[in-house]
Amino acid sequence: MSAKTITIEPITRLEGHGKISIFLNEEGNVENAYFQVPELRGFERFCEGRKAEDLPIITPRICGVCPVAHHFASTAMFTCSYAR
């Protein structure tokens, strides 16, 4: 078997544009993989300098497709930050 590249484009269930490239070696095993999102959305910038307690309220409003995932991620960050 020769080396092969598998490309998934566009990625569905993702707001914006994205692409996954998977590179297989001669044996068919994954040699490398890339997840590419070409545009900078910059949402992290308006979270900088805010109180950590505000982020579970702000981040779910970033995306209309997956607000629960953003809420859980920011809550997990908050929990991990104060658990130490």
C-alpha positions in Angstrom: 0.0 0.0 0.0 1.3 3.5 -0.8 1.1 6.6 1.4 -2.4 8.2 1.3 -4.1 11.4 2.4 -7.7 11.5 3.5 -9.3 14.9 3.5 -12.7 15.8 5.1 -13.8 19.2 3.8 -16.0 20.9 4.8 -16.4 19.7 8.3 -20.1 19.7 9.1 -21.4 20.5 12.6 -18.9 23.3 12.8 -19.7 27.0 12.5 -17.5 28.5 9.8 -15.1 26.6 7.6 -12.9 23.7 8.5 -10.9 20.8 7.1 -9.3 17.7 8.5 -6.4 16.1 6.7 -5.3 12.6 7.7 -2.0 11.3 6.4 -1.5 7.5 6.3 1.8 5.8 5.8 2.5 2.8 3.6 1.1 0.4 6.1 -2.2 2.3 6.3 -1.5 3.7 9.8 -2.1 7.4 10.7 1.3 9.2 10.3 -0.1 12.7 11.0 -3.4 14.6 11.1 -4.3 18.2 10.9 -7.4 20.1 11.9 -7.5 23.4 10.1 -9.8 26.4 10.7 -8.6 29.2 8.5 -10.5 32.2 10.0 -9.7 33.8 13.3 -13.0 34.5 15.2 -11.2 36.1 18.1 -13.7 35.3 20.8 -11.0 34.7 23.3 -10.0 38.4 23.1 -13.2 39.7 24.7 -12.9 37.1 27.5 -9.4 38.4 28.5 -9.5 40.5 31.7 -12.9 39.4 32.8 -13.7 37.7 36.0 -13.7 33.9 35.7 -17.2 33.7 37.2 -18.5 35.7 34.1 -17.2 33.2 31.5 -19.9 30.5 31.9 -22.4 33.3 31.2 -20.6 34.8 28.3 -19.2 31.8 26.4 -22.5 30.0 25.6 -23.6 33.1 23.6 -20.6 32.7 21.3 -22.2 30.0 19.1 -25.8 29.4 18.3 -25.1 25.7 17.4 -23.4 24.5 20.5 -23.9 26.8 23.5 -24.1 23.9 25.9 -20.6 22.7 24.9 -19.2 26.2 25.4 -20.9 26.4 28.8 -19.5 23.1 30.0 -16.0 23.9 28.8 -15.9 27.3 30.6 -17.4 25.7 33.7 -14.7 23.0 33.6 -12.0 25.6 33.2 -13.5 27.5 36.2 -13.6 24.4 38.3 -10.1 23.3 37.4 -8.7 26.7 38.1 -10.0 26.9 41.6 -9.6 23.3 42.5 -5.8 23.6 42.8 
